[in-house]
Each structure stands twice: as C-alpha cells, then as structure tokens.
Amino acid sequence: MAGEGCIMSANTSLKNNRRSKASRLEKFVNTTSNNTSEFVDPNTATPEELAAIRQRLQEENKAIQKKKITLTFSILAVILITLAVLNRYL
C-alpha cells in the first residue's frame, strides 16, 4: 500500500508528543504551588492551622466573588446604556 511510511511517521510523532506532555497531576501541582506559602500536610496539621487555612480560603473566595459580581454588573450597565443611547438616536 502506498503511503505507509507517512502514516507510520505520523503515529510515531503522535506517540512522542504524548510522552512529552505533562500529566494532569503535574499541571495541577505546578499551577497550585505557590512560593510564598508553605506546604501544610493535612494529616499532621493542627486544628488551628486548618482553621486558619479555611478562613483564608473563604476570604479569597469572597473577594473573587465580589470581583465577578462587580464585573458582571458593570458589563450589564454598559450594555443597557448603549442600548438606551442607540434606541434614542436611531
């Protein structure tokens, strides 16, 4: 059959690309690791440390949620103002 060498090289290329990719766990560790915070093992962490971590995470999530809500209402306001202006002058 013609083209077998082409197909074989394509398969080899795909295999090599798959090998060079990082696993999902490695990507997760790389994106979640932070040089400013120290690693706390949950199995050996004290209840006070766990409570502090939980409190910090809740505060961060609240701040992110406030930003999302502000951005959503800002975009909505811009859209409404644009529609009102267009409706008036068109």
Summary of the structure (lengths in Angstrom):
residues: 90
radius of gyration: 25.9
end to end distance: 66.0
largest distance: 69.7
contacts: 144
relative contact order: 0.04
helix: 77%
strand: 0%
